[in-house]
Amino acid sequence: MWYAPADEHAESVTEAILLDVDGMKCGGCSAAVKRLLAARPEVHSAAVNLVTGSAVVSVRSPAAPALPSQLGELLTAKVRQTTSLLGT
């Protein structure tokens, strides 16, 4: 995972987190990932790129050090749930 300083003018945003997101097959998948990430209270905004298989998450201050791992686990759990429902 990669961290970048956030915009100096955004008071509540402290950093951006880059997540690798494997398994997205369509625009619906990337939209679902974005909604899932954006629903977290720590997340200011989320942008998902289907082509690169990545998501950039801007987080509110203060962000817990374990947040990148928690977001990754959240996505992994959702993918497992979805694939089990689909029987794939």
N, C-alpha and C positions, 0 to 999 in steps of 0.2 A: 504494500500500500504506500501511497505517496501523500505527503502533506505539503500544503502551500499556504503562505500567509494570505489572509483575506484582504479585501478592499479596506483601506484605512478609513474610509468615510462611512463604512457600515458599522455602527456601534455594537450591535449584538452579535455580529458574525466574527468569529475568531480565526477560523481555519477552514480549508477545503480538504476533503478526504476523497481520494481516488480509489474506487473499488473495482475489481475485476468481476464481471458478471457473465458467467458462462451459461449456455443453454438457451438464450433468447433466440427465437426463430422468426418472430414477426413484430410488427409495430404494436400489436396488442400486448405482447410480452413486455416490451420496453415501457409501455404506458403503465402496465400493472406494477412493474418494478419501481417506477417513479412514484406512483400513488402510495405504495407500501413504504418507501423511504420517507416521503414527504409527510406521512401521517405521524411520524415520530415527533415528540415535543421538542427534542434537541435540534431538529433539522430546520434550518431556515429555508433552504431550497435544495432541489435535487434535479440533476440533468442526466439523462440516460442516453447512451449512444449504442444503437443496435449493431452498427457496422464494426465498431471497435470492441464491443462487448464490455463496456465500462460505464461507470456512473460516477459523477462528481457531486459530492454532497457538501453543502456549506452548512456548518454547524454553529449553533448559538453558544454563547459563553456562559459559564465555563463548561467545556466538554470533558467528559470523563475519559481517562486514558484508554479504557477498554472499549470505547464507543466503536471504533472501526471493526473490532472483532464481533461486537454485538450486532452490528448492522449486517456483517457477513453471515453470521449465524441465522439472523432473521430471514435473509434471502434464501439461504440453503434450506431452512425448514419449510418455507413456502413452496420452493421448487419440489421438494420431496412430497409435500401434501398434494400438490397439483398433479404430479406424475402418478401418484398412487390412485387418485381419483380417475385419471384417464386410463389407467391400466397399462402405462408404458414403463 
